[in-house]
Amino acid sequence: MRADVAYVKACVLTDRESIQVSMRCAMKIFIYRQVYRPGMLVATEQRLIFLADSTRGNELMESFEYKDIKEIRKKRGLINSQIVLRHKNDIVKFSRILTDNDERLVKVVREMMLKIC
């Protein structure tokens, strides 16, 4: 299954949530080694959600509550940029960004973090 906006709206969001910004990217995770898991990153009014592209039995959905996010920033590289998220005691990296609204996503998440606190 390829993660898309229609699936997120139908199966992941609650009645009080709507999508503010979404983008295709990959999340760096550890499964026996560091790998990039492609999927969709979605910002709503209440949380930041990463839904990975998957096959049956290999699903991955991570939800990051705004109150638990300590920092979000965009890190630029020579070829690619990353979004770095400090959530609780973890550092989560999103890279291989396929859309150009990554700066908008960072801005929306920062606004929501201020609104929640």
MARVEXTI-28313 format. One record per residue: residue number from 0; residue in three letters; x, y, z of N, C-alpha, C in turn. Coordinates in pm, 1 decimal. Example, Ala and Ser with C-alpha at 12.3 -4.5 7.8 and 13.67 -1.06 7.14 Angstrom:
2
mardo pos: 0; code: ALA; n.x: 1319.0; n.y: -569.0; n.z: 780.0; ca.x: 1230.0; ca.y: -450.0; ca.z: 780.0; c.x: 1320.0; c.y: -330.0; c.z: 780.0
mardo pos: 1; code: SER; n.x: 1285.0; n.y: -225.0; n.z: 708.0; ca.x: 1367.0; ca.y: -106.0; ca.z: 714.0; c.x: 1290.0; c.y: 3.0; c.z: 787.0
This chain:
117
mardo pos: 0; code: MET; n.x: 83.5; n.y: -117.1; n.z: 0.0; ca.x: 0.0; ca.y: 0.0; ca.z: 0.0; c.x: 88.8; c.y: 124.6; c.z: 0.0
mardo pos: 1; code: ARG; n.x: 59.7; n.y: 214.1; n.z: -86.3; ca.x: 130.0; ca.y: 342.2; ca.z: -89.1; c.x: 50.1; c.y: 441.0; c.z: -4.4
mardo pos: 2; code: ALA; n.x: 116.0; n.y: 499.9; n.z: 92.6; ca.x: 49.9; ca.y: 596.2; ca.z: 180.1; c.x: 10.3; c.y: 718.9; c.z: 98.6
mardo pos: 3; code: ASP; n.x: -115.9; n.y: 758.7; n.z: 110.1; ca.x: -162.7; ca.y: 877.9; ca.z: 40.4; c.x: -263.5; c.y: 952.3; c.z: 127.5
mardo pos: 4; code: VAL; n.x: -301.9; n.y: 1070.9; n.z: 83.1; ca.x: -390.0; ca.y: 1158.3; ca.z: 160.2; c.x: -525.6; c.y: 1092.9; c.z: 183.6
mardo pos: 5; code: ALA; n.x: -579.9; n.y: 1025.4; n.z: 84.2; ca.x: -711.6; ca.y: 962.4; ca.z: 98.7; c.x: -710.0; c.y: 856.3; c.z: 208.3
mardo pos: 6; code: TYR; n.x: -605.7; n.y: 774.9; n.z: 213.1; ca.x: -595.9; ca.y: 671.5; ca.z: 316.1; c.x: -581.1; c.y: 733.7; c.z: 454.5
mardo pos: 7; code: VAL; n.x: -500.5; n.y: 838.1; n.z: 465.6; ca.x: -481.8; ca.y: 905.3; ca.z: 594.3; c.x: -614.2; c.y: 961.7; c.z: 643.1
mardo pos: 8; code: LYS; n.x: -689.2; n.y: 1027.9; n.z: 555.8; ca.x: -818.9; ca.y: 1084.2; ca.z: 594.7; c.x: -916.1; c.y: 975.8; c.z: 638.0
mardo pos: 9; code: ALA; n.x: -918.8; n.y: 864.5; n.z: 566.8; ca.x: -1016.6; ca.y: 759.2; ca.z: 594.0; c.x: -981.7; c.y: 674.8; c.z: 715.9
mardo pos: 10; code: CYS; n.x: -855.3; n.y: 644.5; n.z: 736.8; ca.x: -818.8; ca.y: 543.1; ca.z: 836.2; c.x: -737.2; c.y: 592.5; c.z: 954.7
mardo pos: 11; code: VAL; n.x: -676.8; n.y: 708.1; n.z: 946.4; ca.x: -583.8; ca.y: 749.7; ca.z: 1051.8; c.x: -637.0; c.y: 866.6; c.z: 1133.8
mardo pos: 12; code: LEU; n.x: -695.5; n.y: 965.3; n.z: 1069.0; ca.x: -737.0; ca.y: 1086.9; ca.z: 1138.7; c.x: -862.5; c.y: 1065.5; c.z: 1222.2
mardo pos: 13; code: THR; n.x: -871.1; n.y: 1140.7; n.z: 1333.2; ca.x: -992.5; ca.y: 1141.2; ca.z: 1413.5; c.x: -1090.1; c.y: 1242.2; c.z: 1353.7
mardo pos: 14; code: ASP; n.x: -1209.3; n.y: 1250.1; n.z: 1410.6; ca.x: -1311.2; ca.y: 1342.7; ca.z: 1359.7; c.x: -1271.4; c.y: 1488.5; c.z: 1378.3
mardo pos: 15; code: ARG; n.x: -1187.4; n.y: 1516.2; n.z: 1478.1; ca.x: -1149.1; ca.y: 1654.6; ca.z: 1508.0; c.x: -1023.4; c.y: 1698.8; c.z: 1434.5
mardo pos: 16; code: GLU; n.x: -968.0; n.y: 1615.2; n.z: 1349.4; ca.x: -843.7; ca.y: 1647.5; ca.z: 1279.8; c.x: -866.5; c.y: 1667.3; c.z: 1130.6
mardo pos: 17; code: SER; n.x: -786.7; n.y: 1754.7; n.z: 1074.8; ca.x: -781.7; ca.y: 1769.9; ca.z: 929.4; c.x: -635.9; c.y: 1793.8; c.z: 890.1
mardo pos: 18; code: ILE; n.x: -604.3; n.y: 1764.3; n.z: 767.4; ca.x: -466.6; ca.y: 1776.7; ca.z: 720.1; c.x: -434.8; c.y: 1923.0; c.z: 692.1
mardo pos: 19; code: GLN; n.x: -328.3; n.y: 1972.7; n.z: 755.2; ca.x: -281.0; ca.y: 2108.3; ca.z: 730.9; c.x: -176.4; c.y: 2109.9; c.z: 619.3
mardo pos: 20; code: VAL; n.x: -80.2; n.y: 2017.1; n.z: 627.0; ca.x: 26.8; ca.y: 2004.8; ca.z: 527.9; c.x: 63.5; c.y: 1857.5; c.z: 518.1
mardo pos: 21; code: SER; n.x: 96.2; n.y: 1814.3; n.z: 396.5; ca.x: 145.0; ca.y: 1677.0; ca.z: 379.3; c.x: 257.4; c.y: 1677.2; c.z: 276.7
mardo pos: 22; code: MET; n.x: 344.4; n.y: 1577.9; n.z: 288.5; ca.x: 453.6; ca.y: 1565.9; ca.z: 192.2; c.x: 505.7; c.y: 1422.8; c.z: 189.3
mardo pos: 23; code: ARG; n.x: 558.9; n.y: 1384.9; n.z: 74.7; ca.x: 621.9; ca.y: 1253.8; ca.z: 58.2; c.x: 767.8; c.y: 1265.5; c.z: 100.2
mardo pos: 24; code: CYS; n.x: 813.7; n.y: 1169.3; n.z: 179.7; ca.x: 952.3; ca.y: 1168.2; ca.z: 224.8; c.x: 986.3; c.y: 1028.4; c.z: 274.8
mardo pos: 25; code: ALA; n.x: 1101.0; n.y: 1013.9; n.z: 337.6; ca.x: 1142.0; ca.y: 886.6; ca.z: 396.9; c.x: 1189.1; c.y: 912.8; c.z: 539.1
mardo pos: 26; code: MET; n.x: 1154.8; n.y: 821.8; n.z: 628.5; ca.x: 1195.1; ca.y: 831.0; ca.z: 768.5; c.x: 1311.1; c.y: 735.4; c.z: 793.0
mardo pos: 27; code: LYS; n.x: 1414.8; n.y: 785.8; n.z: 857.8; ca.x: 1530.7; ca.y: 702.0; ca.z: 887.1; c.x: 1500.3; c.y: 621.2; c.z: 1012.9
mardo pos: 28; code: ILE; n.x: 1500.3; n.y: 487.9; n.z: 999.8; ca.x: 1470.3; ca.y: 400.1; ca.z: 1112.4; c.x: 1577.1; c.y: 292.1; c.z: 1123.4
mardo pos: 29; code: PHE; n.x: 1574.0; n.y: 220.8; n.z: 1234.3; ca.x: 1670.6; ca.y: 113.5; ca.z: 1256.2; c.x: 1597.8; c.y: -20.4; c.z: 1255.3
mardo pos: 30; code: ILE; n.x: 1621.6; n.y: -100.7; n.z: 1153.2; ca.x: 1573.8; ca.y: -238.6; ca.z: 1146.4; c.x: 1696.9; c.y: -322.3; c.z: 1113.6
mardo pos: 31; code: TYR; n.x: 1766.9; n.y: -366.4; n.z: 1216.0; ca.x: 1894.1; ca.y: -438.2; ca.z: 1204.6; c.x: 2006.8; c.y: -349.6; c.z: 1151.5
mardo pos: 32; code: ARG; n.x: 1972.1; n.y: -240.7; n.z: 1089.1; ca.x: 2067.6; ca.y: -140.9; ca.z: 1040.1; c.x: 1987.4; c.y: -15.3; c.z: 1005.2
mardo pos: 33; code: GLN; n.x: 2055.1; n.y: 94.3; n.z: 977.2; ca.x: 1985.7; ca.y: 218.1; ca.z: 942.0; c.x: 1929.1; c.y: 206.9; c.z: 800.7
mardo pos: 34; code: VAL; n.x: 1798.9; n.y: 227.0; n.z: 787.5; ca.x: 1734.1; ca.y: 224.1; ca.z: 656.5; c.x: 1637.9; c.y: 341.9; c.z: 646.3
mardo pos: 35; code: TYR; n.x: 1606.0; n.y: 377.7; n.z: 523.8; ca.x: 1507.0; ca.y: 481.9; ca.z: 499.0; c.x: 1376.5; c.y: 415.7; c.z: 459.4
mardo pos: 36; code: ARG; n.x: 1268.8; n.y: 450.9; n.z: 528.4; ca.x: 1137.7; ca.y: 394.1; ca.z: 500.7; c.x: 1052.7; c.y: 501.5; c.z: 432.3
mardo pos: 37; code: PRO; n.x: 1020.5; n.y: 486.1; n.z: 303.3; ca.x: 942.1; ca.y: 588.6; ca.z: 233.6; c.x: 797.9; c.y: 591.5; c.z: 282.8
mardo pos: 38; code: GLY; n.x: 737.7; n.y: 709.3; n.z: 275.0; ca.x: 598.9; ca.y: 723.7; ca.z: 317.1; c.x: 552.5; c.y: 867.2; c.z: 306.5
mardo pos: 39; code: MET; n.x: 454.1; n.y: 901.2; n.z: 390.0; ca.x: 394.5; ca.y: 1034.0; ca.z: 387.6; c.x: 398.8; c.y: 1094.1; c.z: 527.6
mardo pos: 40; code: LEU; n.x: 441.0; n.y: 1219.3; n.z: 535.8; ca.x: 443.7; ca.y: 1294.2; ca.z: 660.8; c.x: 329.5; c.y: 1394.6; c.z: 656.1
mardo pos: 41; code: VAL; n.x: 244.3; n.y: 1391.3; n.z: 759.2; ca.x: 122.9; ca.y: 1472.2; ca.z: 761.4; c.x: 117.6; c.y: 1551.9; c.z: 891.3
mardo pos: 42; code: ALA; n.x: 91.6; n.y: 1682.0; n.z: 880.6; ca.x: 71.4; ca.y: 1766.8; ca.z: 997.8; c.x: -77.4; c.y: 1797.1; c.z: 1010.3
mardo pos: 43; code: THR; n.x: -133.4; n.y: 1771.0; n.z: 1129.3; ca.x: -272.8; ca.y: 1803.8; ca.z: 1158.1; c.x: -274.8; c.y: 1908.1; c.z: 1269.4
mardo pos: 44; code: GLU; n.x: -393.2; n.y: 1939.0; n.z: 1320.5; ca.x: -403.3; ca.y: 2034.8; ca.z: 1430.0; c.x: -351.0; c.y: 1978.8; c.z: 1561.3
mardo pos: 45; code: GLN; n.x: -346.3; n.y: 1846.6; n.z: 1576.1; ca.x: -311.9; ca.y: 1786.0; ca.z: 1704.2; c.x: -179.8; c.y: 1711.0; c.z: 1706.2
mardo pos: 46; code: ARG; n.x: -132.2; n.y: 1665.6; n.z: 1590.6; ca.x: -12.0; ca.y: 1582.7; ca.z: 1589.2; c.x: 51.6; c.y: 1579.7; c.z: 1451.3
mardo pos: 47; code: LEU; n.x: 173.3; n.y: 1527.2; n.z: 1449.3; ca.x: 247.7; ca.y: 1503.1; ca.z: 1326.2; c.x: 248.0; c.y: 1352.0; c.z: 1306.3
mardo pos: 48; code: ILE; n.x: 212.6; n.y: 1305.4; n.z: 1187.6; ca.x: 197.4; ca.y: 1162.5; ca.z: 1161.2; c.x: 285.9; c.y: 1123.3; c.z: 1043.8
mardo pos: 49; code: PHE; n.x: 359.0; n.y: 1012.2; n.z: 1060.0; ca.x: 431.0; ca.y: 951.7; ca.z: 948.3; c.x: 367.7; c.y: 816.4; c.z: 921.2
mardo pos: 50; code: LEU; n.x: 323.7; n.y: 796.1; n.z: 798.1; ca.x: 264.2; ca.y: 670.0; ca.z: 755.2; c.x: 349.5; c.y: 615.1; c.z: 642.0
mardo pos: 51; code: ALA; n.x: 409.4; n.y: 498.0; n.z: 665.7; ca.x: 502.2; ca.y: 440.4; ca.z: 568.8; c.x: 429.0; c.y: 362.5; c.z: 460.8
mardo pos: 52; code: ASP; n.x: 487.1; n.y: 361.2; n.z: 341.9; ca.x: 441.2; ca.y: 270.2; ca.z: 237.5; c.x: 469.0; c.y: 129.4; c.z: 288.3
mardo pos: 53; code: SER; n.x: 375.4; n.y: 37.0; n.z: 266.9; ca.x: 394.3; ca.y: -94.8; ca.z: 326.9; c.x: 319.2; c.y: -202.9; c.z: 251.5
mardo pos: 54; code: THR; n.x: 351.9; n.y: -325.1; n.z: 287.6; ca.x: 276.0; ca.y: -441.6; ca.z: 244.8; c.x: 204.0; c.y: -495.0; c.z: 367.8
mardo pos: 55; code: ARG; n.x: 111.4; n.y: -583.4; n.z: 347.5; ca.x: 34.9; ca.y: -637.3; ca.z: 459.9; c.x: 129.3; c.y: -704.0; c.z: 560.6
mardo pos: 56; code: GLY; n.x: 114.8; n.y: -667.6; n.z: 687.4; ca.x: 199.7; ca.y: -720.5; ca.z: 792.5; c.x: 327.3; c.y: -642.2; c.z: 815.2
mardo pos: 57; code: ASN; n.x: 351.6; n.y: -540.6; n.z: 733.6; ca.x: 473.5; ca.y: -460.6; ca.z: 743.6; c.x: 439.4; c.y: -312.6; c.z: 759.5
mardo pos: 58; code: GLU; n.x: 327.3; n.y: -284.5; n.z: 826.3; ca.x: 280.7; ca.y: -147.1; ca.z: 840.2; c.x: 365.9; c.y: -70.8; c.z: 941.8
mardo pos: 59; code: LEU; n.x: 377.2; n.y: 59.0; n.z: 919.8; ca.x: 447.2; ca.y: 146.4; ca.z: 1013.4; c.x: 376.4; c.y: 280.7; c.z: 1015.6
mardo pos: 60; code: MET; n.x: 330.0; n.y: 319.8; n.z: 1134.8; ca.x: 271.4; ca.y: 451.2; ca.z: 1154.4; c.x: 327.8; c.y: 508.3; c.z: 1283.6
mardo pos: 61; code: GLU; n.x: 386.2; n.y: 624.5; n.z: 1274.5; ca.x: 440.0; ca.y: 693.4; ca.z: 1391.5; c.x: 361.7; c.y: 822.5; c.z: 1410.4
mardo pos: 62; code: SER; n.x: 322.7; n.y: 848.9; n.z: 1533.8; ca.x: 248.5; ca.y: 969.1; ca.z: 1566.9; c.x: 329.0; c.y: 1049.5; c.z: 1668.5
mardo pos: 63; code: PHE; n.x: 345.2; n.y: 1178.0; n.z: 1642.0; ca.x: 423.2; ca.y: 1265.4; ca.z: 1728.4; c.x: 332.0; c.y: 1376.7; c.z: 1779.4
mardo pos: 64; code: GLU; n.x: 298.7; n.y: 1373.4; n.z: 1908.1; ca.x: 215.5; ca.y: 1478.0; ca.z: 1968.3; c.x: 296.8; c.y: 1607.5; c.z: 1976.1
mardo pos: 65; code: TYR; n.x: 233.1; n.y: 1720.4; n.z: 1946.2; ca.x: 304.2; ca.y: 1848.2; ca.z: 1946.8; c.x: 360.1; c.y: 1883.0; c.z: 2084.4
mardo pos: 66; code: LYS; n.x: 290.1; n.y: 1843.6; n.z: 2190.9; ca.x: 337.5; ca.y: 1877.0; ca.z: 2325.5; c.x: 467.7; c.y: 1805.2; c.z: 2360.3
mardo pos: 67; code: ASP; n.x: 496.6; n.y: 1693.8; n.z: 2291.6; ca.x: 618.5; ca.y: 1617.1; ca.z: 2317.6; c.x: 733.6; c.y: 1653.2; c.z: 2224.0
mardo pos: 68; code: ILE; n.x: 707.4; n.y: 1736.8; n.z: 2123.5; ca.x: 812.4; ca.y: 1777.9; ca.z: 2030.2; c.x: 890.4; c.y: 1893.2; c.z: 2092.7
mardo pos: 69; code: LYS; n.x: 1021.1; n.y: 1874.8; n.z: 2102.9; ca.x: 1105.6; ca.y: 1978.2; ca.z: 2162.3; c.x: 1160.9; c.y: 2073.9; c.z: 2058.1
mardo pos: 70; code: GLU; n.x: 1184.8; n.y: 2022.1; n.z: 1936.8; ca.x: 1243.8; ca.y: 2105.9; ca.z: 1832.0; c.x: 1216.4; c.y: 2042.8; c.z: 1696.4
mardo pos: 71; code: ILE; n.x: 1198.2; n.y: 2127.6; n.z: 1597.3; ca.x: 1191.4; ca.y: 2082.3; ca.z: 1458.5; c.x: 1269.4; c.y: 2183.3; c.z: 1374.9
mardo pos: 72; code: ARG; n.x: 1350.3; n.y: 2131.4; n.z: 1284.7; ca.x: 1428.8; ca.y: 2221.7; ca.z: 1199.8; c.x: 1456.7; c.y: 2155.1; c.z: 1066.3
mardo pos: 73; code: LYS; n.x: 1487.1; n.y: 2239.0; n.z: 970.2; ca.x: 1525.4; ca.y: 2190.2; ca.z: 838.2; c.x: 1676.7; c.y: 2199.4; c.z: 827.5
mardo pos: 74; code: LYS; n.x: 1737.8; n.y: 2090.1; n.z: 789.0; ca.x: 1883.1; ca.y: 2084.3; ca.z: 774.3; c.x: 1913.9; c.y: 2068.4; c.z: 626.4
mardo pos: 75; code: ARG; n.x: 1989.1; n.y: 2161.2; n.z: 572.3; ca.x: 2022.0; ca.y: 2158.4; ca.z: 429.9; c.x: 2154.5; c.y: 2086.7; c.z: 406.8
mardo pos: 76; code: GLY; n.x: 2157.7; n.y: 2005.4; n.z: 302.0; ca.x: 2280.0; ca.y: 1939.2; ca.z: 259.9; c.x: 2316.1; c.y: 1985.0; c.z: 120.1
mardo pos: 77; code: LEU; n.x: 2419.6; n.y: 1928.2; n.z: 63.4; ca.x: 2459.8; ca.y: 1964.7; ca.z: -71.9; c.x: 2356.4; c.y: 1921.1; c.z: -175.0
mardo pos: 78; code: ILE; n.x: 2303.6; n.y: 1801.8; n.z: -157.9; ca.x: 2210.0; ca.y: 1747.4; ca.z: -256.2; c.x: 2067.6; c.y: 1743.8; c.z: -204.0
mardo pos: 79; code: ASN; n.x: 2051.7; n.y: 1706.0; n.z: -79.6; ca.x: 1920.2; ca.y: 1682.3; ca.z: -23.0; c.x: 1907.5; c.y: 1756.7; c.z: 109.2
mardo pos: 80; code: SER; n.x: 1786.1; n.y: 1783.6; n.z: 149.4; ca.x: 1763.9; ca.y: 1844.0; ca.z: 280.1; c.x: 1692.8; c.y: 1743.3; c.z: 370.4
mardo pos: 81; code: GLN; n.x: 1698.4; n.y: 1769.7; n.z: 499.5; ca.x: 1634.9; ca.y: 1683.7; ca.z: 598.4; c.x: 1549.9; c.y: 1767.7; c.z: 691.6
mardo pos: 82; code: ILE; n.x: 1448.8; n.y: 1704.4; n.z: 748.1; ca.x: 1375.6; ca.y: 1762.8; ca.z: 859.1; c.x: 1415.5; c.y: 1682.0; c.z: 981.6
mardo pos: 83; code: VAL; n.x: 1468.1; n.y: 1750.7; n.z: 1081.8; ca.x: 1513.8; ca.y: 1685.2; ca.z: 1204.2; c.x: 1417.1; c.y: 1721.9; c.z: 1315.7
mardo pos: 84; code: LEU; n.x: 1369.5; n.y: 1619.5; n.z: 1384.3; ca.x: 1267.2; ca.y: 1635.1; ca.z: 1487.2; c.x: 1320.9; c.y: 1579.3; c.z: 1618.1
mardo pos: 85; code: ARG; n.x: 1314.9; n.y: 1657.8; n.z: 1724.1; ca.x: 1346.8; ca.y: 1606.8; ca.z: 1858.1; c.x: 1215.5; c.y: 1581.4; c.z: 1928.9
mardo pos: 86; code: HIS; n.x: 1184.6; n.y: 1454.1; n.z: 1950.3; ca.x: 1058.1; ca.y: 1412.2; ca.z: 2011.1; c.x: 1090.2; c.y: 1331.7; c.z: 2135.8
mardo pos: 87; code: LYS; n.x: 1048.5; n.y: 1381.2; n.z: 2251.2; ca.x: 1083.9; ca.y: 1321.2; ca.z: 2380.3; c.x: 1235.8; c.y: 1308.5; c.z: 2386.9
mardo pos: 88; code: ASN; n.x: 1289.8; n.y: 1188.1; n.z: 2393.7; ca.x: 1435.6; ca.y: 1171.0; ca.z: 2399.8; c.x: 1493.4; c.y: 1117.3; c.z: 2270.3
mardo pos: 89; code: ASP; n.x: 1416.6; n.y: 1118.6; n.z: 2164.2; ca.x: 1460.2; ca.y: 1064.4; ca.z: 2036.0; c.x: 1486.0; c.y: 1175.5; c.z: 1934.8
mardo pos: 90; code: ILE; n.x: 1573.8; n.y: 1145.8; n.z: 1841.7; ca.x: 1594.0; ca.y: 1232.4; ca.z: 1725.6; c.x: 1545.7; c.y: 1154.7; c.z: 1604.5
mardo pos: 91; code: VAL; n.x: 1451.1; n.y: 1212.4; n.z: 1532.5; ca.x: 1391.4; ca.y: 1147.5; ca.z: 1416.0; c.x: 1426.5; c.y: 1230.8; c.z: 1293.7
mardo pos: 92; code: LYS; n.x: 1472.8; n.y: 1163.0; n.z: 1188.0; ca.x: 1512.9; ca.y: 1234.1; ca.z: 1066.3; c.x: 1425.7; c.y: 1191.5; c.z: 949.2
mardo pos: 93; code: PHE; n.x: 1379.5; n.y: 1291.6; n.z: 875.2; ca.x: 1302.8; ca.y: 1269.3; ca.z: 753.2; c.x: 1383.5; c.y: 1327.2; c.z: 638.0
mardo pos: 94; code: SER; n.x: 1410.6; n.y: 1247.6; n.z: 537.1; ca.x: 1486.4; ca.y: 1296.0; ca.z: 422.2; c.x: 1425.1; c.y: 1239.6; c.z: 295.0
mardo pos: 95; code: ARG; n.x: 1499.1; n.y: 1251.9; n.z: 184.9; ca.x: 1447.9; ca.y: 1211.2; ca.z: 53.8; c.x: 1311.0; c.y: 1274.9; c.z: 28.3
mardo pos: 96; code: ILE; n.x: 1305.3; n.y: 1403.5; n.z: 53.2; ca.x: 1181.7; ca.y: 1480.6; ca.z: 40.9; c.x: 1149.6; c.y: 1500.5; c.z: -106.4
mardo pos: 97; code: LEU; n.x: 1028.6; n.y: 1461.0; n.z: -145.9; ca.x: 990.4; ca.y: 1464.9; ca.z: -286.9; c.x: 906.3; c.y: 1586.2; c.z: -324.0
mardo pos: 98; code: THR; n.x: 857.8; n.y: 1659.6; n.z: -226.3; ca.x: 778.1; ca.y: 1778.5; ca.z: -254.6; c.x: 852.4; c.y: 1901.1; c.z: -203.3
mardo pos: 99; code: ASP; n.x: 810.1; n.y: 2017.2; n.z: -247.7; ca.x: 881.7; ca.y: 2139.0; ca.z: -210.0; c.x: 812.8; c.y: 2217.9; c.z: -99.2
mardo pos: 100; code: ASN; n.x: 724.1; n.y: 2154.1; n.z: -23.3; ca.x: 657.3; ca.y: 2226.1; ca.z: 84.5; c.x: 712.6; c.y: 2187.9; c.z: 221.6
mardo pos: 101; code: ASP; n.x: 839.4; n.y: 2149.7; n.z: 228.3; ca.x: 899.9; ca.y: 2111.4; ca.z: 355.2; c.x: 913.9; c.y: 2230.2; c.z: 450.3
mardo pos: 102; code: GLU; n.x: 944.1; n.y: 2347.4; n.z: 397.6; ca.x: 954.0; ca.y: 2466.0; ca.z: 482.7; c.x: 817.7; c.y: 2503.3; c.z: 539.8
mardo pos: 103; code: ARG; n.x: 713.8; n.y: 2484.6; n.z: 460.8; ca.x: 578.1; ca.y: 2512.0; ca.z: 508.7; c.x: 540.7; c.y: 2415.2; c.z: 620.9
mardo pos: 104; code: LEU; n.x: 578.7; n.y: 2288.1; n.z: 607.2; ca.x: 549.5; ca.y: 2190.0; ca.z: 711.2; c.x: 619.6; c.y: 2227.2; c.z: 841.4
mardo pos: 105; code: VAL; n.x: 745.7; n.y: 2265.8; n.z: 834.0; ca.x: 819.3; ca.y: 2306.3; ca.z: 953.9; c.x: 752.1; c.y: 2427.0; c.z: 1018.4
mardo pos: 106; code: LYS; n.x: 709.1; n.y: 2522.7; n.z: 938.1; ca.x: 642.4; ca.y: 2642.3; ca.z: 989.9; c.x: 511.2; c.y: 2606.6; c.z: 1058.9
mardo pos: 107; code: VAL; n.x: 431.0; n.y: 2519.9; n.z: 997.4; ca.x: 302.6; ca.y: 2479.2; ca.z: 1056.3; c.x: 324.8; c.y: 2405.5; c.z: 1187.9
mardo pos: 108; code: VAL; n.x: 422.2; n.y: 2315.5; n.z: 1191.7; ca.x: 450.0; ca.y: 2241.0; ca.z: 1315.5; c.x: 494.3; c.y: 2336.1; c.z: 1426.2
mardo pos: 109; code: ARG; n.x: 578.2; n.y: 2432.2; n.z: 1394.8; ca.x: 621.5; ca.y: 2529.4; ca.z: 1496.5; c.x: 503.3; c.y: 2610.3; c.z: 1548.9
mardo pos: 110; code: GLU; n.x: 413.7; n.y: 2651.6; n.z: 1459.5; ca.x: 294.6; ca.y: 2725.7; ca.z: 1502.1; c.x: 206.8; c.y: 2640.9; c.z: 1593.1
mardo pos: 111; code: MET; n.x: 188.7; n.y: 2514.7; n.z: 1558.4; ca.x: 106.3; ca.y: 2425.3; ca.z: 1640.5; c.x: 172.1; c.y: 2398.9; c.z: 1776.1
mardo pos: 112; code: MET; n.x: 304.7; n.y: 2389.0; n.z: 1778.1; ca.x: 375.9; ca.y: 2369.7; ca.z: 1904.9; c.x: 353.3; c.y: 2489.1; c.z: 1997.6
mardo pos: 113; code: LEU; n.x: 357.2; n.y: 2610.2; n.z: 1942.5; ca.x: 333.2; ca.y: 2730.0; ca.z: 2023.2; c.x: 188.6; c.y: 2736.9; c.z: 2070.7
mardo pos: 114; code: LYS; n.x: 96.7; n.y: 2695.8; n.z: 1985.7; ca.x: -45.2; ca.y: 2699.1; ca.z: 2020.1; c.x: -77.1; c.y: 2600.5; c.z: 2132.5
mardo pos: 115; code: ILE; n.x: -14.7; n.y: 2483.8; n.z: 2130.4; ca.x: -39.8; ca.y: 2380.7; ca.z: 2231.1; c.x: 21.0; c.y: 2419.9; c.z: 2365.7
mardo pos: 116; code: CYS; n.x: 140.7; n.y: 2479.2; n.z: 2363.6; ca.x: 210.9; ca.y: 2512.0; ca.z: 2489.9; c.x: 154.9; c.y: 2631.9; c.z: 2559.4
